[in-house]
Amino acid sequence: MRATDIIIKKRNGEVLTKAEIDWLIAGYLNRSVTDYQMSAFCMAVYFRGMTEEETSDLTLAMANSGDTVDLSAIPGIKVDKHSTGGVADTTTLILAPLVAAAGVPVAKMSGRGLGHTGGTVDKLESIPGLVTAIERERFIEQVKRIKLAVVGQSGNLVPADKLLYALRDVTGTIESVPLIASSIMSKKIAAGADAILLDVKVGSGAFMKNYKDALILAQAMVKIGQMLGRETIAVVSDMNEPLGRAVGNSLEVEEAILTLQGKSRGRLRELTLVLASYMLQLAGQAKTPADGYRIAGELLDSGAALQKFTEMVEAQGGNTAAVAQTGLLPEARHSYVLGSPAEGYFNIHDALKIGLAAMVLGAGREQKESVIDLSVGLLLHRRIGDPVKKGQPLVTFFYNDEHKLSEAIKIIEETISISAAMPERKPLVYAVITKNGIETPVI
């Protein structure tokens, strides 16, 4: 085979065979296929698309390009969850122990963040002593023992995707549904789960800005999962405002703990319950999403999920006292409260900029080598549509650098406003996609 022939075939809108896709990915991995050739292929896919079979074949080729995780030693149906990303999306820290408390094994491998805040692993490391770099055998043993482990990705998982994503990022081919879907699903397939729940975000703070595009991506990923023998469900949820109130690593951990303690309610808790309901259904622990929603609510309210989170912290070397006393988490030296300039209704025009303000304070990475300040971030005191009086607090900034604070305040002031009329409030969940099509959400 020749890379040129495969590129031309896709450029002309023809369907590639599994053998051709496997050869291309293997060649790119061993560098016999060059960056400029793979760039041309990605651009051809961008304009010509891929069939469901091609996308499935591409996903599997990337999943098999490196190590894969064998979870067969863990009894039960293992369900993995993936979010396409947003601002203050701390669901994993609540969801994983909640589902594990229902008896479902959660073997979660997460990455570090590159953007406005750290990833799940970075956030967990806000807990003093907690270790996320765990050997594969210990990881498996921990899940068998307490039903739960959330660790950093280890080994050589999906190296082809790492190369391909970096190339797409600089060649204008990020926004291609087959390439996005295969990128996400290849990592989930390689991680070894039996079933997959996807949280596809839509809105100003998400990668997908409109519902139509989010729906197309969700449908494509559900189809890939089904074709590769993984029961898959996708929830399309709103990201026109931060999901939680806290934006920043230790701040988000504190909000997750407060939610587990029953002291914090709102959109973060509600979406977590929705996601849990479908994970419990996928694992066979609930007959219907409504049944799963009820079970999840009971486990959260009873403290069982909090207990499971504490067990995980202890198992991974963390200081469990920080779960009971969140003041033991990293704290910034200074804080500043931004008050409302007028009376009216609170509005956010670009949720992503809320995250960028937190990154300016030091909560995220602009580059892979950047060092995160786990203590800094923002706390939102209002939701879109909330009434507010002049002088009432809107946002509290937690910071260690005065110069960074002024820049963060400027970003926030540009993206929030106080209006005379109440702005539109978006639904938390738009739709659920299963193998049977688009379904009405559990709430």
ABEGO torsion letter per residue (X at the ends): XBAAAAAAAAAAGBBBBAAAAAAAAAAAAAGABBAAAAAAAAAAAAAAEBBAAAAAAAAAAAAAABBBBBAAABBEBBBBBBBAEBBGBAAAAAAAAAAAAAGBBBBBBBBBBBEABBBAAAAAAABBGBBABBBAAAAAAAAAAAGBBBBBBBEBBGAAAAAAAAAAAAAGAABBAAAAAAAAAAAAAAAGBABBBBBBBBEAABABABAAAAAAAAAAAAAAAAAAGBBBBBBBBBAABBABABBEAAAAAAAAAAAAAGABBEAAAAAAAAAAAAAAAAAGABABAAAAAAAAAAAAAAGAAAAAAAAAAAAAGBBAAAAABAAABBBBABBBBBBBABBEBBBBABAAAAAAAAAAAGABBABAABBBBAABEBBBABBBGBBBBBGBBABBBBBABAAAAAAAAAAAAAABBBBABBBBBBBABABBBBAAEBBBBAX
